[in-house]
Amino acid sequence: MFLGVQALVHSGRGRSRALLVLVHVLLTSVWLGGYVLLLSRARAFFEKPAVRRGMDRVTGVVLIGFGLKVATIRP
């Protein structure tokens, strides 16, 4: 969206540097607001005990597999 607005503003050349800055600030604040909302929901999801246990199990399997792979590499 930002690049599209920027292209439109620059197509008029000249008068709207302030408009470009305003649009940039508005789009950034909307994007950050959505990002913060997404992070808060993701955090709530990952704090559930069942999800944490699942993630711990997956992480354990991946780390064991990685350790075995490193241990079996020939120098």
NUKEDO-705212 format. One record per residue: residue number from 1; chain; x, y, z of N, C-alpha, C, O, CB in turn. Coordinates in steps of 0.1 Angstrom, whole numbers. Glycine has a CB too. Layout:
N
{n->NUM	chain->A	nc1->X	nc2->Y	nc3->Z	cac1->X	cac2->Y	cac3->Z	cc1->X	cc2->Y	cc3->Z	oc1->X	oc2->Y	oc3->Z	cbc1->X	cbc2->Y	cbc3->Z}
...
This chain:
75
{n->1	chain->A	nc1->8	nc2->-12	nc3->0	cac1->0	cac2->0	cac3->0	cc1->9	cc2->13	cc3->0	oc1->6	oc2->22	oc3->-7	cbc1->-9	cbc2->0	cbc3->12}
{n->2	chain->A	nc1->19	nc2->12	nc3->9	cac1->27	cac2->24	cac3->10	cc1->34	cc2->27	cc3->-4	oc1->35	oc2->39	oc3->-8	cbc1->38	cbc2->22	cbc3->21}
{n->3	chain->A	nc1->39	nc2->17	nc3->-10	cac1->46	cac2->19	cac3->-23	cc1->37	cc2->24	cc3->-33	oc1->41	oc2->33	oc3->-42	cbc1->53	cbc2->6	cbc3->-28}
{n->4	chain->A	nc1->24	nc2->20	nc3->-33	cac1->14	cac2->25	cac3->-43	cc1->11	cc2->39	cc3->-40	oc1->11	oc2->47	oc3->-50	cbc1->2	cbc2->17	cbc3->-42}
{n->5	chain->A	nc1->9	nc2->43	nc3->-28	cac1->7	cac2->57	cac3->-24	cc1->19	cc2->66	cc3->-28	oc1->17	oc2->77	oc3->-33	cbc1->3	cbc2->58	cbc3->-9}
{n->6	chain->A	nc1->30	nc2->61	nc3->-25	cac1->43	cac2->68	cac3->-28	cc1->44	cc2->70	cc3->-43	oc1->48	oc2->81	oc3->-48	cbc1->55	cbc2->60	cbc3->-23}
{n->7	chain->A	nc1->41	nc2->60	nc3->-51	cac1->41	cac2->62	cac3->-66	cc1->31	cc2->72	cc3->-70	oc1->34	oc2->80	oc3->-79	cbc1->39	cbc2->48	cbc3->-73}
{n->8	chain->A	nc1->19	nc2->72	nc3->-65	cac1->9	cac2->82	cac3->-69	cc1->14	cc2->96	cc3->-65	oc1->12	oc2->106	oc3->-72	cbc1->-4	cbc2->79	cbc3->-62}
{n->9	chain->A	nc1->19	nc2->97	nc3->-53	cac1->23	cac2->111	cac3->-48	cc1->35	cc2->116	cc3->-57	oc1->35	oc2->127	oc3->-61	cbc1->28	cbc2->110	cbc3->-33}
{n->10	chain->A	nc1->44	nc2->107	nc3->-60	cac1->56	cac2->111	cac3->-68	cc1->52	cc2->114	cc3->-83	oc1->59	oc2->121	oc3->-90	cbc1->67	cbc2->101	cbc3->-67}
{n->11	chain->A	nc1->41	nc2->108	nc3->-87	cac1->37	cac2->111	cac3->-101	cc1->32	cc2->125	cc3->-102	oc1->33	oc2->131	oc3->-113	cbc1->25	cbc2->101	cbc3->-105}
{n->12	chain->A	nc1->28	nc2->132	nc3->-92	cac1->24	cac2->146	cac3->-92	cc1->36	cc2->155	cc3->-90	oc1->35	oc2->167	oc3->-93	cbc1->13	cbc2->149	cbc3->-81}
{n->13	chain->A	nc1->47	nc2->150	nc3->-86	cac1->60	cac2->157	cac3->-83	cc1->58	cc2->171	cc3->-77	oc1->52	oc2->180	oc3->-83	cbc1->67	cbc2->158	cbc3->-96}
{n->14	chain->A	nc1->63	nc2->172	nc3->-66	cac1->64	cac2->185	cac3->-60	cc1->56	cc2->188	cc3->-48	oc1->62	oc2->188	oc3->-37	cbc1->60	cbc2->195	cbc3->-70}
{n->15	chain->A	nc1->44	nc2->191	nc3->-49	cac1->36	cac2->197	cac3->-38	cc1->34	cc2->188	cc3->-26	oc1->30	oc2->193	oc3->-15	cbc1->23	cbc2->202	cbc3->-43}
{n->16	chain->A	nc1->36	nc2->175	nc3->-27	cac1->30	cac2->167	cac3->-16	cc1->41	cc2->159	cc3->-8	oc1->39	oc2->147	oc3->-5	cbc1->21	cbc2->158	cbc3->-21}
{n->17	chain->A	nc1->52	nc2->165	nc3->-5	cac1->61	cac2->158	cac3->4	cc1->55	cc2->157	cc3->18	oc1->57	oc2->146	oc3->24	cbc1->75	cbc2->167	cbc3->5}
{n->18	chain->A	nc1->48	nc2->166	nc3->23	cac1->41	cac2->165	cac3->36	cc1->31	cc2->155	cc3->36	oc1->29	oc2->147	oc3->45	cbc1->35	cbc2->179	cbc3->40}
{n->19	chain->A	nc1->23	nc2->153	nc3->24	cac1->13	cac2->143	cac3->23	cc1->20	cc2->129	cc3->24	oc1->15	oc2->120	oc3->30	cbc1->6	cbc2->145	cbc3->10}
{n->20	chain->A	nc1->31	nc2->128	nc3->17	cac1->38	cac2->115	cac3->17	cc1->42	cc2->111	cc3->31	oc1->41	oc2->100	oc3->35	cbc1->51	cbc2->116	cbc3->8}
{n->21	chain->A	nc1->48	nc2->121	nc3->39	cac1->52	cac2->118	cac3->53	cc1->39	cc2->115	cc3->61	oc1->40	oc2->105	oc3->69	cbc1->59	cbc2->131	cbc3->59}
{n->22	chain->A	nc1->28	nc2->121	nc3->59	cac1->16	cac2->119	cac3->67	cc1->11	cc2->104	cc3->63	oc1->7	oc2->97	oc3->72	cbc1->5	cbc2->129	cbc3->63}
{n->23	chain->A	nc1->11	nc2->101	nc3->51	cac1->6	cac2->88	cac3->47	cc1->15	cc2->77	cc3->53	oc1->11	oc2->67	oc3->57	cbc1->6	cbc2->86	cbc3->31}
{n->24	chain->A	nc1->28	nc2->80	nc3->52	cac1->38	cac2->70	cac3->58	cc1->35	cc2->68	cc3->73	oc1->35	oc2->57	oc3->77	cbc1->52	cbc2->75	cbc3->56}
{n->25	chain->A	nc1->33	nc2->79	nc3->80	cac1->31	cac2->78	cac3->94	cc1->18	cc2->70	cc3->97	oc1->17	oc2->62	oc3->106	cbc1->30	cbc2->92	cbc3->101}
{n->26	chain->A	nc1->7	nc2->73	nc3->89	cac1->-5	cac2->66	cac3->91	cc1->-4	cc2->51	cc3->88	oc1->-9	oc2->43	oc3->96	cbc1->-16	cbc2->72	cbc3->83}
{n->27	chain->A	nc1->2	nc2->48	nc3->77	cac1->3	cac2->34	cac3->74	cc1->12	cc2->26	cc3->84	oc1->10	oc2->15	oc3->87	cbc1->9	cbc2->32	cbc3->60}
{n->28	chain->A	nc1->23	nc2->33	nc3->88	cac1->32	cac2->27	cac3->98	cc1->24	cc2->24	cc3->111	oc1->25	oc2->14	oc3->117	cbc1->44	cbc2->36	cbc3->101}
{n->29	chain->A	nc1->16	nc2->34	nc3->116	cac1->9	cac2->32	cac3->128	cc1->-2	cc2->21	cc3->127	oc1->-4	oc2->13	oc3->136	cbc1->2	cbc2->45	cbc3->132}
{n->30	chain->A	nc1->-8	nc2->20	nc3->115	cac1->-18	cac2->9	cac3->113	cc1->-11	cc2->-4	cc3->113	oc1->-15	oc2->-14	oc3->119	cbc1->-26	cbc2->11	cbc3->100}
{n->31	chain->A	nc1->1	nc2->-5	nc3->106	cac1->8	cac2->-17	cac3->105	cc1->13	cc2->-21	cc3->119	oc1->12	oc2->-33	oc3->123	cbc1->20	cbc2->-16	cbc3->96}
{n->32	chain->A	nc1->19	nc2->-12	nc3->127	cac1->24	cac2->-15	cac3->140	cc1->12	cc2->-19	cc3->149	oc1->14	oc2->-28	oc3->158	cbc1->31	cbc2->-3	cbc3->146}
{n->33	chain->A	nc1->1	nc2->-13	nc3->148	cac1->-11	cac2->-16	cac3->156	cc1->-15	cc2->-31	cc3->153	oc1->-18	oc2->-38	oc3->163	cbc1->-22	cbc2->-7	cbc3->154}
{n->34	chain->A	nc1->-15	nc2->-34	nc3->141	cac1->-19	cac2->-48	cac3->137	cc1->-8	cc2->-58	cc3->142	oc1->-11	oc2->-69	oc3->146	cbc1->-20	cbc2->-49	cbc3->122}
{n->35	chain->A	nc1->4	nc2->-54	nc3->141	cac1->16	cac2->-62	cac3->145	cc1->15	cc2->-65	cc3->160	oc1->17	oc2->-76	oc3->165	cbc1->29	cbc2->-56	cbc3->141}
{n->36	chain->A	nc1->12	nc2->-54	nc3->168	cac1->11	cac2->-56	cac3->182	cc1->0	cc2->-65	cc3->186	oc1->1	oc2->-73	oc3->195	cbc1->10	cbc2->-42	cbc3->189}
{n->37	chain->A	nc1->-12	nc2->-63	nc3->179	cac1->-23	cac2->-72	cac3->181	cc1->-20	cc2->-86	cc3->178	oc1->-23	oc2->-95	oc3->186	cbc1->-35	cbc2->-67	cbc3->173}
{n->38	chain->A	nc1->-13	nc2->-89	nc3->167	cac1->-9	cac2->-102	cac3->163	cc1->0	cc2->-108	cc3->174	oc1->-1	oc2->-120	oc3->177	cbc1->-2	cbc2->-102	cbc3->150}
{n->39	chain->A	nc1->10	nc2->-100	nc3->178	cac1->19	cac2->-106	cac3->189	cc1->12	cc2->-109	cc3->202	oc1->15	oc2->-119	oc3->208	cbc1->30	cbc2->-95	cbc3->191}
{n->40	chain->A	nc1->3	nc2->-100	nc3->206	cac1->-4	cac2->-103	cac3->218	cc1->-13	cc2->-116	cc3->217	oc1->-13	oc2->-124	oc3->227	cbc1->-13	cbc2->-91	cbc3->222}
{n->41	chain->A	nc1->-19	nc2->-118	nc3->206	cac1->-27	cac2->-130	cac3->204	cc1->-18	cc2->-142	cc3->203	oc1->-21	oc2->-153	oc3->208	cbc1->-35	cbc2->-129	cbc3->191}
{n->42	chain->A	nc1->-6	nc2->-141	nc3->196	cac1->3	cac2->-152	cac3->195	cc1->9	cc2->-156	cc3->209	oc1->10	oc2->-167	oc3->212	cbc1->15	cbc2->-149	cbc3->185}
{n->43	chain->A	nc1->11	nc2->-145	nc3->217	cac1->17	cac2->-148	cac3->230	cc1->6	cc2->-155	cc3->238	oc1->10	oc2->-165	oc3->246	cbc1->21	cbc2->-135	cbc3->237}
{n->44	chain->A	nc1->-6	nc2->-151	nc3->238	cac1->-17	cac2->-158	cac3->245	cc1->-18	cc2->-173	cc3->241	oc1->-20	oc2->-182	oc3->249	cbc1->-30	cbc2->-151	cbc3->244}
{n->45	chain->A	nc1->-16	nc2->-175	nc3->228	cac1->-17	cac2->-189	cac3->223	cc1->-6	cc2->-197	cc3->228	oc1->-8	oc2->-208	oc3->232	cbc1->-17	cbc2->-189	cbc3->207}
{n->46	chain->A	nc1->7	nc2->-192	nc3->227	cac1->18	cac2->-200	cac3->231	cc1->20	cc2->-201	cc3->246	oc1->28	oc2->-209	oc3->250	cbc1->31	cbc2->-193	cbc3->225}
{n->47	chain->A	nc1->13	nc2->-194	nc3->254	cac1->13	cac2->-195	cac3->268	cc1->4	cc2->-206	cc3->273	oc1->4	oc2->-210	oc3->285	cbc1->10	cbc2->-182	cbc3->275}
{n->48	chain->A	nc1->-4	nc2->-212	nc3->265	cac1->-13	cac2->-223	cac3->269	cc1->-5	cc2->-235	cc3->272	oc1->5	oc2->-238	oc3->265	cbc1->-24	cbc2->-226	cbc3->258}
{n->49	chain->A	nc1->-8	nc2->-242	nc3->283	cac1->1	cac2->-253	cac3->288	cc1->2	cc2->-264	cc3->277	oc1->13	oc2->-270	oc3->275	cbc1->-5	cbc2->-259	cbc3->300}
{n->50	chain->A	nc1->-9	nc2->-268	nc3->270	cac1->-9	cac2->-278	cac3->260	cc1->1	cc2->-274	cc3->248	oc1->8	oc2->-283	oc3->243	cbc1->-23	cbc2->-282	cbc3->255}
{n->51	chain->A	nc1->0	nc2->-262	nc3->244	cac1->8	cac2->-257	cac3->233	cc1->23	cc2->-257	cc3->238	oc1->32	oc2->-261	oc3->230	cbc1->4	cbc2->-243	cbc3->229}
{n->52	chain->A	nc1->25	nc2->-253	nc3->250	cac1->39	cac2->-253	cac3->255	cc1->45	cc2->-267	cc3->255	oc1->57	oc2->-269	oc3->251	cbc1->40	cbc2->-246	cbc3->269}
{n->53	chain->A	nc1->37	nc2->-276	nc3->260	cac1->42	cac2->-290	cac3->261	cc1->45	cc2->-295	cc3->246	oc1->55	oc2->-302	oc3->244	cbc1->32	cbc2->-299	cbc3->267}
{n->54	chain->A	nc1->36	nc2->-292	nc3->237	cac1->39	cac2->-296	cac3->223	cc1->51	cc2->-290	cc3->218	oc1->59	oc2->-297	oc3->211	cbc1->27	cbc2->-293	cbc3->215}
{n->55	chain->A	nc1->53	nc2->-277	nc3->220	cac1->65	cac2->-270	cac3->215	cc1->78	cc2->-276	cc3->221	oc1->88	oc2->-277	oc3->215	cbc1->64	cbc2->-255	cbc3->218}
{n->56	chain->A	nc1->77	nc2->-279	nc3->234	cac1->88	cac2->-285	cac3->241	cc1->92	cc2->-298	cc3->235	oc1->104	oc2->-301	oc3->233	cbc1->86	cbc2->-286	cbc3->256}
{n->57	chain->A	nc1->82	nc2->-306	nc3->232	cac1->84	cac2->-319	cac3->226	cc1->91	cc2->-318	cc3->212	oc1->100	oc2->-325	oc3->209	cbc1->72	cbc2->-327	cbc3->225}
{n->58	chain->A	nc1->85	nc2->-309	nc3->204	cac1->91	cac2->-307	cac3->191	cc1->105	cc2->-302	cc3->191	oc1->114	oc2->-306	oc3->184	cbc1->81	cbc2->-298	cbc3->183}
{n->59	chain->A	nc1->107	nc2->-292	nc3->200	cac1->120	cac2->-286	cac3->202	cc1->130	cc2->-297	cc3->206	oc1->141	oc2->-298	oc3->201	cbc1->120	cbc2->-275	cbc3->212}
{n->60	chain->A	nc1->126	nc2->-305	nc3->216	cac1->135	cac2->-316	cac3->220	cc1->139	cc2->-326	cc3->209	oc1->150	oc2->-329	oc3->208	cbc1->128	cbc2->-324	cbc3->232}
{n->61	chain->A	nc1->129	nc2->-330	nc3->201	cac1->132	cac2->-339	cac3->190	cc1->141	cc2->-333	cc3->180	oc1->151	oc2->-339	oc3->175	cbc1->119	cbc2->-343	cbc3->183}
{n->62	chain->A	nc1->139	nc2->-320	nc3->177	cac1->147	cac2->-313	cac3->167	cc1->162	cc2->-312	cc3->172	oc1->171	oc2->-314	oc3->165	cbc1->142	cbc2->-299	cbc3->164}
{n->63	chain->A	nc1->163	nc2->-308	nc3->185	cac1->177	cac2->-307	cac3->191	cc1->184	cc2->-320	cc3->192	oc1->196	oc2->-321	oc3->189	cbc1->176	cbc2->-300	cbc3->205}
{n->64	chain->A	nc1->177	nc2->-331	nc3->195	cac1->183	cac2->-344	cac3->196	cc1->188	cc2->-348	cc3->182	oc1->199	oc2->-353	oc3->180	cbc1->173	cbc2->-354	cbc3->202}
{n->65	chain->A	nc1->179	nc2->-346	nc3->172	cac1->182	cac2->-349	cac3->158	cc1->194	cc2->-341	cc3->153	oc1->203	oc2->-346	oc3->147	cbc1->171	cbc2->-346	cbc3->149}
{n->66	chain->A	nc1->195	nc2->-328	nc3->157	cac1->206	cac2->-320	cac3->153	cc1->219	cc2->-325	cc3->160	oc1->229	oc2->-325	oc3->153	cbc1->203	cbc2->-305	cbc3->157}
{n->67	chain->A	nc1->218	nc2->-328	nc3->172	cac1->230	cac2->-333	cac3->180	cc1->235	cc2->-346	cc3->174	oc1->247	oc2->-348	oc3->172	cbc1->226	cbc2->-336	cbc3->194}
{n->68	chain->A	nc1->226	nc2->-355	nc3->170	cac1->230	cac2->-367	cac3->163	cc1->237	cc2->-365	cc3->150	oc1->247	oc2->-371	oc3->146	cbc1->218	cbc2->-377	cbc3->161}
{n->69	chain->A	nc1->231	nc2->-356	nc3->142	cac1->237	cac2->-352	cac3->129	cc1->251	cc2->-347	cc3->131	oc1->260	oc2->-350	oc3->124	cbc1->228	cbc2->-342	cbc3->122}
{n->70	chain->A	nc1->253	nc2->-338	nc3->141	cac1->266	cac2->-332	cac3->143	cc1->276	cc2->-342	cc3->148	oc1->287	oc2->-342	oc3->144	cbc1->265	cbc2->-320	cbc3->153}
{n->71	chain->A	nc1->271	nc2->-352	nc3->156	cac1->280	cac2->-362	cac3->162	cc1->284	cc2->-372	cc3->151	oc1->295	oc2->-378	oc3->153	cbc1->273	cbc2->-369	cbc3->173}
{n->72	chain->A	nc1->276	nc2->-374	nc3->141	cac1->280	cac2->-384	cac3->131	cc1->287	cc2->-378	cc3->119	oc1->290	oc2->-385	oc3->109	cbc1->268	cbc2->-391	cbc3->126}
{n->73	chain->A	nc1->289	nc2->-365	nc3->118	cac1->297	cac2->-359	cac3->107	cc1->311	cc2->-363	cc3->108	oc1->318	oc2->-362	oc3->119	cbc1->295	cbc2->-344	cbc3->108}
{n->74	chain->A	nc1->316	nc2->-368	nc3->97	cac1->331	cac2->-372	cac3->97	cc1->339	cc2->-359	cc3->94	oc1->336	oc2->-351	oc3->86	cbc1->333	cbc2->-382	cbc3->85}
{n->75	chain->A	nc1->350	nc2->-358	nc3->102	cac1->359	cac2->-346	cac3->100	cc1->367	cc2->-347	cc3->87	oc1->375	oc2->-338	oc3->84	cbc1->369	cbc2->-345	cbc3->111}
